[in-house]
Amino acid sequence: MLRNFLYFLILLIPFFTFASGDDTLYVKGSYPGHIVDFLKSYKSCAEISEEQLINAFKDGAFKNMPSNRVVNKGFTKCEHYFALTVKNDQNQTEDYFWSYYNDGVIFSLYEYKDGKLHQIGKTSASKSLAKRSIPIRCLSFQIKMKPYETKTLILKTKLQGHANLYFPTDFTTAKDIYIYETNHAFLMGRYFGYFIFTALFNLFLYIIIRRKLYGFMFGYILSMIAFNSIEYMYDTHLVPDFLHSFWVRFPKMFFVLFASYFHTKVFQYFTNQKTNFPKWFTILKYINNFILFILILFVASKIILPEENAIFDQYRLLLHICFVINLSALVVSLVHSIINGNKQARYYLCCNILLILSLIFYITNSLQLGGSTIYMAPGNIINGVSFEILSLTIAFLLNYRKELKAMNMKIIEAKRKSEELSVALIEVQENERNIIARNLHDGLGNTMNALRLLLESRKNNKKQIAGIFDLAQKQFKNLIFQISPKNIESIGLFETIQQDLKLLENTNIQINLTILGKDDFIGTVKAVNIYRIFQELMSNIMKHAKATVIDIVINCDETTCSLQLEDNGIGLRSKFTKGMGIKNIKSRVSYHQGIFHMENTEKGMISIIEIPVEK
């Protein structure tokens, strides 16, 4: 058994030797693998000269990197150098491209030859396409290699507006990189086209429906378009050259924070947080207002201060802190809403589950946690955002359909109530006409009959005739006042009620009147209806309550006019609740969309009426 095991180890020795023996990248045209396996890295936290860099390379200070598909050194303030030995393993001259995909790094490439460094070029995402030696999206250096030629390349990286050093990299032919960039552009074009379509869709909904939810969704999608254009380095194609130099001064976190601002607004309106969870609504509102202030201040400082000002390092840190605070508050608020049974919050979580996972992968990858990155081409975040926008848009449409259906039901119900109110008002009008006719018949009619009899009599009864004329005049004035109390326009509601109550001063009923506020805010039509309601309530008390004390409180301000009558009578009987007087009161209150309440108390009965004052 031991002999067989030794034979097995001997057979494995050539394999181990082959696996670790050669650090040179051999290429024959396009290379399909990851070149990080062939990179050696060196870190210097102090400025070094070319001579020191060459000595570090000769002395073996450049160390092998762990196998990975990307270069990821995490958060660092040092400069990192990477060495790559590459050989054109074919019998023809070939143009190769060493490409990098990151917007926050300045790349400088050198060839180590004859004991010296020869600079090939320097590039970064801050350069517009017109200023790049190779006008393509990714940052690339062209390297011409003769048949079977071997070159040693040293790459210097320096962070620009970023705190972590991370970039995918590739070494391949010109044809291969152009094919890749074309295919990737078609793929991203679909994403951006989808984003633009949904943004315009929400903008049109906002213009038509005038709901802030769709306006905030429009802002959120625009912010994510801006972020993804930088994240995938398509801003060089999308941003005009005359704006590009100003555009690149804004880090990705600026647009992430902008998206976070709109995302929070969408969440608040989508879950109706202001009504359901007012405390959390206030907390997120203050955080969001502070974020908006920071963003505006950041834009102003970018316009005023030069780019290299050291204050921006602290400002970028502030942007990250604001994002973490807002994200934490949003997550806690979301969990709180779900625990308390908010269905919209549960659906919102389902819509954002991919985006949440992609953010976790993005953060753990930046912090070098959890090993290799989980990858979904062309990236976690853009897929998560796409799913979120699609599902939220569907939810918005379903909610709008539900709200439209509810609104139609309200319109139908309002129409039904309007028809009922019209019938009730007609009954009120007919009742009032009957009252006027009865008063004409019983009052002024009898008076005129008496006057006719006096005039037909041959006796000298001038004094009686004059008295009848005075009585007829008073009855006529009362009748006119019943039809239309014109003195309300001149002296107001309060004074009119006070004049009516003066007629009861010498009766057995004690009346306590309290007047609060002013009646200047009340329109004539409402004032007349409130007065009619007061008359009807007083009439019911005088006829049926057998009360000796009536407490009256009138309170009118800029929004509401309330009328409260409380007596010490026998209380409200069920047979009187269906009478014409109560029906008249309910019709008048409903006409003005007010509130009418009557109930018995220990002492008697109380009636409360509230009518909105706004005209």
C-alpha positions in Angstrom: 0.0 0.0 0.0 2.8 2.4 0.9 4.6 1.6 -2.3 1.5 2.4 -4.4 1.1 5.7 -2.6 4.8 6.7 -3.3 4.3 5.8 -7.0 1.2 8.1 -7.0 3.2 11.0 -5.5 5.9 10.5 -8.1 3.4 10.7 -10.9 2.0 14.0 -9.4 5.4 15.7 -9.3 5.4 16.6 -13.0 1.9 18.1 -12.7 2.9 20.3 -9.8 6.0 21.4 -11.7 3.9 22.3 -14.7 1.3 24.2 -12.7 3.7 26.5 -10.9 6.8 26.6 -13.0 6.1 29.4 -15.6 4.7 32.9 -14.8 4.7 34.0 -18.4 1.4 34.6 -20.2 1.5 32.8 -23.6 -1.0 34.2 -26.0 -2.0 33.0 -29.5 -4.5 35.6 -30.6 -7.4 36.2 -28.1 -6.9 34.9 -24.6 -10.0 33.4 -22.9 -8.6 33.0 -19.3 -8.0 35.4 -16.4 -4.7 37.2 -16.6 -4.7 37.9 -12.8 -3.2 34.5 -12.3 -0.1 35.7 -14.2 0.2 39.1 -12.4 2.7 39.9 -9.7 2.0 42.9 -7.4 4.0 45.3 -5.3 2.7 48.0 -2.9 4.4 51.2 -1.9 2.8 53.7 0.5 5.5 56.3 -0.2 6.4 58.0 -3.5 9.2 56.0 -5.2 11.4 56.7 -8.2 11.7 54.6 -11.3 15.1 53.4 -10.1 13.6 52.2 -6.8 10.7 50.5 -8.7 13.2 48.7 -11.0 15.2 47.5 -8.0 12.1 46.3 -6.3 11.3 44.3 -9.4 14.8 42.9 -9.7 14.9 42.0 -6.0 11.7 39.9 -6.2 9.5 42.4 -4.2 6.7 41.7 -6.7 4.7 38.8 -5.4 2.2 36.4 -7.0 -1.4 37.3 -6.7 -4.2 34.8 -5.6 -6.2 33.4 -8.4 -9.1 35.6 -9.3 -10.9 37.1 -12.2 -10.4 40.7 -11.0 -7.8 42.7 -9.3 -9.1 43.6 -5.8 -6.8 45.2 -3.2 -9.6 46.6 -1.1 -9.4 50.0 0.6 -6.0 51.4 0.4 -4.1 54.8 0.2 -1.0 53.3 -1.3 0.1 53.0 -4.9 0.1 49.5 -6.3 2.2 48.1 -9.1 1.5 45.0 -11.2 4.0 43.2 -13.4 3.0 41.0 -16.3 5.3 39.0 -18.6 3.6 38.1 -21.8 4.8 36.3 -25.0 3.3 36.4 -28.4 3.3 32.6 -29.1 2.6 32.8 -32.8 4.6 33.4 -35.9 3.0 36.7 -36.9 2.9 40.3 -35.5 -0.1 41.0 -33.4 -1.7 44.1 -31.8 -2.8 43.2 -28.2 -4.8 45.3 -25.8 -4.3 45.3 -22.0 -7.7 46.7 -20.8 -9.1 47.8 -17.4 -12.7 48.4 -16.3 -12.9 51.0 -13.5 -13.8 54.7 -13.4 -11.8 55.6 -10.3 -8.2 54.6 -11.1 -5.4 56.3 -13.1 -3.4 53.7 -15.0 0.2 54.2 -16.2 1.8 51.4 -18.2 5.6 50.9 -18.7 7.6 48.3 -20.5 10.7 47.0 -18.7 13.4 46.7 -21.2 17.2 46.8 -21.1 17.1 47.6 -17.4 14.9 50.7 -17.9 11.2 51.6 -17.8 9.7 52.9 -21.0 6.3 54.5 -20.6 3.7 53.3 -23.0 0.9 55.6 -21.9 -1.3 57.0 -19.1 -5.1 56.9 -19.1 -8.2 57.3 -16.8 -11.9 57.5 -17.1 -11.7 61.3 -16.7 -10.5 61.5 -20.2 -13.1 62.0 -22.9 -13.1 59.7 -25.9 -11.5 62.3 -28.1 -8.5 62.6 -25.7 -7.9 58.8 -25.4 -5.2 57.1 -27.6 -7.8 54.3 -28.1 -11.3 55.7 -28.3 -13.3 52.9 -26.7 -15.3 52.6 -23.5 -12.8 50.5 -21.5 -9.4 51.9 -20.6 -6.8 50.2 -22.8 -3.2 50.3 -23.9 -2.2 49.0 -27.3 0.8 46.7 -27.3 2.4 45.7 -30.6 4.2 42.4 -30.4 6.4 40.7 -33.0 6.4 36.9 -33.6 7.4 35.0 -30.5 8.4 38.3 -28.8 8.3 38.4 -25.0 7.6 41.7 -23.1 7.6 42.6 -19.4 5.0 45.2 -18.6 4.7 47.1 -15.3 1.3 48.8 -14.5 1.1 51.6 -12.0 -2.3 52.3 -10.4 -3.3 55.4 -8.5 -6.8 55.9 -7.0 -8.8 58.9 -8.3 -11.8 59.8 -6.2 -12.1 56.2 -4.9 -11.0 54.5 -1.7 -10.8 50.9 -2.9 -8.7 49.5 -5.7 -10.7 47.2 -7.8 -10.8 46.6 -11.5 -11.5 43.7 -13.9 -8.7 43.3 -16.5 -8.1 41.5 -19.7 -5.3 40.9 -22.2 -6.5 40.1 -25.8 -6.4 41.1 -29.4 -7.8 44.2 -31.0 -10.4 42.2 -32.9 -11.5 40.3 -29.8 -11.9 43.5 -27.7 -13.9 45.3 -30.4 -16.2 42.3 -30.7 -16.6 42.2 -26.9 -17.3 45.9 -26.7 -19.8 45.7 -29.5 -21.7 42.8 -27.9 -21.6 44.5 -24.5 -22.8 47.8 -26.0 -25.8 46.0 -27.6 -26.6 44.4 -24.2 -26.3 47.6 -22.2 -28.2 49.4 -24.9 -31.2 47.2 -24.1 -30.9 48.0 -20.4 -30.6 51.7 -21.0 -33.4 51.7 -23.5 -35.6 49.9 -20.9 -34.6 52.4 -18.2 -35.3 55.4 -20.5 -38.7 53.9 -21.5 -39.8 53.3 -17.9 -38.5 56.8 -16.9 -40.6 58.5 -19.6 -43.6 56.2 -18.8 -43.5 57.4 -15.2 -43.0 61.0 -16.3 -46.1 60.8 -18.5 -48.1 59.3 -15.6 -46.9 62.1 -13.3 -48.0 64.7 -15.9 -51.4 63.1 -16.5 -52.3 61.9 -13.0 -50.4 64.5 -11.0 -49.2 62.0 -8.4 -45.9 62.6 -6.7 -45.2 58.9 -6.6 -44.6 58.7 -10.3 -42.5 61.9 -10.2 -40.2 60.4 -7.6 -40.0 57.2 -9.6 -38.9 59.2 -12.6 -36.1 60.8 -10.6 -35.0 57.5 -9.2 -34.7 55.9 -12.6 -32.7 58.9 -13.9 -30.4 58.6 -10.9 -29.8 54.9 -11.6 -29.2 55.6 -15.3 -26.5 58.1 -14.2 -25.0 55.6 -11.8 -24.9 52.7 -14.2 -23.5 54.8 -17.0 -20.5 55.5 -14.7 -20.4 52.0 -13.2 -20.1 50.4 -16.7 -18.2 53.4 -18.1 -20.7 54.3 -20.8 -20.8 58.0 -19.6 -18.1 58.7 -22.2 -20.6 57.9 -24.9 -23.7 59.4 -23.2 -22.3 62.6 -21.9 -21.4 65.4 -24.4 -17.7 66.4 -24.5 -18.4 69.9 -23.3 -20.0 68.5 -20.1 -17.7 65.6 -19.6 -14.9 67.5 -17.7 -17.6 68.6 -15.2 -19.4 65.3 -15.1 -16.4 63.2 -14.1 -15.9 65.4 -11.0 -18.9 63.7 -9.5 -18.2 60.3 -7.9 -20.6 57.3 -8.2 -21.7 57.8 -4.6 -23.2 61.1 -5.5 -25.6 59.5 -7.9 -26.1 56.5 -5.5 -27.2 59.0 -2.8 -29.4 60.8 -5.2 -31.0 57.5 -6.1 -31.3 56.7 -2.4 -33.2 60.0 -1.9 -35.8 59.3 -4.6 -36.0 55.6 -3.6 -36.9 56.6 0.0 -39.6 58.9 -1.4 -41.0 56.1 -3.6 -41.1 53.8 -0.6 -42.9 56.4 1.6 -45.6 57.1 -1.0 -45.9 53.5 -2.1 -46.6 52.2 1.5 -48.6 55.3 2.4 -46.2 55.7 5.3 -47.5 59.2 6.2 -50.8 57.8 7.3 -49.8 54.3 8.4 -46.5 55.1 10.2 -46.3 58.8 10.8 -43.3 58.6 13.2 -41.2 56.7 10.6 -42.4 59.1 7.9 -41.0 62.1 9.9 -37.7 60.3 10.6 -37.1 59.5 7.0 -38.3 62.9 5.9 -35.7 64.7 8.0 -32.9 62.3 6.8 -34.0 62.8 3.2 -34.0 66.6 3.6 -30.5 66.5 5.0 -29.3 64.4 2.1 -30.8 66.8 -0.4 -29.1 69.7 1.4 -25.7 67.8 1.2 -26.2 67.0 -2.5 -27.0 70.6 -3.4 -24.0 71.8 -1.3 -21.8 69.2 -3.1 -22.8 70.5 -6.5 -22.2 74.1 -5.4 -18.8 73.3 -4.1 -17.9 71.5 -7.3 -18.7 74.6 -9.2 -16.8 77.0 -6.9 -13.8 75.0 -5.7 -11.1 73.5 -7.8 -11.1 69.7 -8.4 -7.9 69.0 -6.4 -9.2 70.6 -3.2 -8.6 68.2 -0.2 -12.1 69.0 1.2 -13.6 66.6 -1.3 -12.1 63.5 0.4 -14.0 64.4 3.5 -17.1 65.2 1.5 -17.0 61.8 -0.2 -16.8 60.2 3.2 -19.8 62.3 4.2 -21.7 61.0 1.2 -21.0 57.4 2.2 -22.1 58.1 5.8 -25.3 59.7 4.6 -26.0 56.7 2.4 -25.4 54.2 5.2 -27.7 56.1 7.6 -30.4 56.5 5.0 -30.2 52.8 4.0 -30.2 51.6 7.6 -33.3 53.8 8.5 -35.0 52.6 5.3 -34.4 48.9 6.1 -35.5 49.3 9.7 -38.6 51.2 8.6 -39.4 48.5 6.0 -39.0 45.7 8.5 -41.2 47.6 11.0 -43.9 48.1 8.3 -43.8 44.4 7.4 -44.1 43.3 11.0 -47.1 45.5 11.4 -48.9 43.9 8.5 -48.4 46.5 5.7 -49.1 44.5 2.5 -47.5 47.2 0.3 -44.3 46.9 2.3 -44.2 43.2 1.8 -44.6 43.6 -1.9 -42.0 46.4 -1.9 -39.5 43.9 -0.3 -40.3 41.3 -3.0 -39.6 44.0 -5.7 -36.3 44.9 -4.1 -35.0 41.5 -3.1 -32.6 41.2 -6.1 -31.4 44.8 -5.6 -30.8 44.2 -1.9 -28.7 41.0 -2.6 -26.8 42.8 -5.3 -25.9 45.6 -2.9 -24.8 43.1 -0.4 -22.5 41.4 -3.0 -21.3 44.8 -4.1 -20.3 45.9 -0.5 -18.8 42.5 0.4 -16.8 42.5 -2.8 -15.5 46.1 -2.1 -14.6 45.0 1.5 -13.1 41.8 0.3 -15.5 39.7 2.4 -16.7 36.3 1.5 -14.2 35.3 -1.1 -15.0 35.6 -4.8 -17.8 37.8 -6.2 -21.1 36.3 -7.2 -21.5 37.5 -10.7 -24.5 37.9 -13.1 -23.5 39.5 -16.4 -23.4 42.4 -17.0 -23.6 42.9 -13.2 -25.6 42.4 -10.0 -26.9 45.9 -9.5 -28.2 46.6 -13.0 -30.2 43.3 -13.0 -31.5 44.1 -9.5 -32.6 47.6 -10.6 -34.2 46.3 -13.8 -36.3 43.8 -11.8 -37.2 46.4 -9.2 -38.3 49.0 -11.7 -40.4 46.5 -13.7 -42.1 45.0 -10.6 -42.7 48.5 -9.1 -44.1 49.8 -12.3 -46.5 46.8 -12.5 -47.5 47.5 -8.9 -48.1 51.2 -9.6 -50.4 50.3 -12.5 -52.3 47.7 -10.4 -52.6 50.3 -7.6 -53.7 52.9 -10.0 -56.3 50.5 -11.5 -57.5 49.8 -7.9 -57.7 53.5 -7.0 -59.4 54.3 -10.3 -62.0 51.6 -9.5 -62.4 53.0 -6.0 -62.7 56.5 -7.4 -65.4 55.4 -9.8 -67.3 53.7 -6.9 -67.0 57.0 -5.0 -68.4 58.9 -8.0 -71.3 56.5 -8.3 -71.9 56.8 -4.5 -71.7 60.6 -4.7 -74.1 60.6 -7.6 -76.5 58.4 -5.6 -76.3 60.7 -2.6 -76.7 63.7 -4.8 -79.9 62.2 -6.2 -81.1 61.5 -2.7 -80.2 64.9 -1.6 -82.0 66.5 -4.5 -85.2 64.5 -3.6 -84.7 65.6 0.1 -84.2 69.2 -0.9 -87.4 69.1 -3.1 -89.3 67.7 -0.1 -87.8 70.5 2.1 -88.8 73.1 -0.4 -92.3 71.7 -0.7 -92.6 71.5 3.1 -91.5 75.2 3.4 -94.0 76.2 0.7 -96.7 74.4 2.7 -95.6 76.2 5.8 -95.7 79.5 4.0 -99.1 78.7 2.5 -100.4 77.7 5.9 -99.1 80.9 7.4 -100.7 82.9 4.6 -104.0 81.1 5.2 -104.0 81.1 8.9 -102.3 84.4 9.6 -102.5 87.0 6.8 -105.5 85.3 5.2 -107.6 85.5 8.4 -106.4 89.1 8.9 -107.5 90.1 5.4 -110.9 88.5 6.0 -111.3 90.5 9.2 -110.4 93.6 7.4 -112.9 92.9 4.7 -115.7 92.4 7.2 -114.8 95.7 8.9 -114.8 97.6 5.6 -118.3 96.1 4.8 -119.6 97.2 8.2 -121.5 100.5 8.3 -120.1 101.3 11.8 -117.3 103.8 12.4 -114.4 101.5 13.2 -111.4 103.4 11.9 -109.2 102.4 14.9 -110.0 98.8 14.4 -109.2 99.0 10.7 -105.8 100.8 11.5 -105.0 98.0 14.0 -105.8 95.3 11.4 -103.5 97.1 8.9 -100.7 97.1 11.5 -101.2 93.5 12.2 -101.2 92.6 8.5 -98.0 94.6 8.0 -96.3 92.7 10.8 -97.5 89.4 9.5 -96.3 90.3 6.0 -92.8 91.2 7.3 -92.6 87.9 9.2 -93.6 86.0 6.1 -90.9 87.8 4.0 -88.4 87.0 6.7 -89.4 83.3 6.6 -88.9 83.2 2.9 -85.6 85.1 2.9 -84.0 86.5 6.1 -82.3 89.4 4.3 -81.0 91.0 7.5 -78.4 88.2 7.8 -76.5 90.0 4.9 -76.5 93.3 6.8 -76.1 92.3 10.5 -74.7 88.8 10.2 -75.6 85.4 11.6 -74.7 86.0 15.2 -76.8 89.2 15.5 -79.8 87.6 13.7 -79.8 84.7 16.2 -79.4 87.1 19.1 -82.5 89.1 17.9 -84.5 86.0 17.7 -83.6 85.0 21.2 -84.6 88.4 22.6 -88.2 87.5 21.8 -87.9 84.7 24.4 -86.6 86.9 27.2 -89.9 87.2 29.1 -90.8 83.5 28.8 -90.4 80.7 31.4 -87.4 79.3 29.4 -83.8 80.3 30.5 -81.5 80.7 27.5 -77.7 80.8 27.9 -76.0 81.9 24.7 -72.2 81.6 24.1 -70.7 83.0 20.9 -67.1 82.2 19.9 -65.1 83.4 16.9 -66.5 85.5 14.1 -69.1 85.1 11.4 -67.3 87.2 8.8 -66.0 84.0 7.2 -69.4 82.5 6.4 -71.0 83.0 3.0 -74.6 84.2 2.8 -76.1 80.8 1.6 -74.4 78.9 4.5 -75.3 81.5 7.0 -79.0 81.3 6.0 -78.9 77.5 6.2 -77.2 77.5 9.6 -79.9 80.0 10.8 -82.6 77.7 9.4 -81.1 74.8 11.2 -81.0 76.9 14.4 -84.7 77.8 14.0 -85.7 74.1 13.4 -83.8 73.0 16.5 -85.3 75.7 18.6 -88.8 74.9 17.3 -88.4 71.2 18.2 -87.2 72.1 21.7 -90.1 74.6 22.2 -92.7 72.2 20.9 -91.6 68.8 22.3 -88.9 69.0 24.9 -90.7 70.7 27.7 -87.4 72.2 28.6 -86.8 75.1 31.1 -83.1 75.7 30.3 -81.4 75.8 26.9 -77.6 76.2 26.5 -76.6 77.4 23.1 -72.9 77.5 21.9 -72.0 78.9 18.4 -68.3 78.7 17.4 -67.2 79.9 13.9 -63.6 80.2 12.6 -62.0 80.2 9.2 -62.6 76.5 8.6 -65.7 75.3 10.5 -68.9 76.7 12.0 -70.4 74.6 14.8 -73.8 74.9 16.5 -74.5 73.1 19.8 -77.9 73.2 21.6 -78.4 71.4 24.9 -81.6 71.4 27.0 -82.9 69.8 30.2 -86.1 68.5 28.6 -87.6 65.0 28.3 -85.1 64.0 25.7 -85.4 62.6 22.1 -88.1 60.2 21.3 -87.7 57.8 18.4 -90.9 58.9 16.7 -89.5 62.5 16.3 -86.3 61.3 14.6 -88.2 60.6 11.4 -90.1 63.9 11.4 -90.0 66.5 8.7 -88.0 68.9 11.0 -85.2 66.5 11.6 -85.3 65.5 7.9 -84.9 69.2 6.9 -81.9 69.6 9.2 -80.2 66.5 7.8 -80.8 67.6 4.2 -79.3 71.1 4.9 -76.3 69.6 6.7 -75.7 67.0 4.0 -75.9 69.7 1.3 -72.9 71.5 2.9 -71.1 68.2 3.6 -71.3 68.8 7.4 -71.9 66.6 10.5 -75.2 66.3 12.4 -75.4 64.5 15.7 -78.3 64.2 18.3 -78.5 62.1 21.4 -80.1 62.0 24.8 -78.1 63.0 27.9 -78.7 62.5 31.6 -80.2 66.0 31.8 -82.1 66.1 28.5 -80.8 66.2 24.9 -77.9 67.6 22.9 -77.7 68.5 19.2 -74.4 69.2 17.5 -73.9 70.5 13.9 -70.6 71.2 12.2 -70.5 72.8 8.7 -67.3 73.6 6.7 -67.0 77.3 6.1 -64.7 77.3 3.0 -66.6 78.7 0.0 
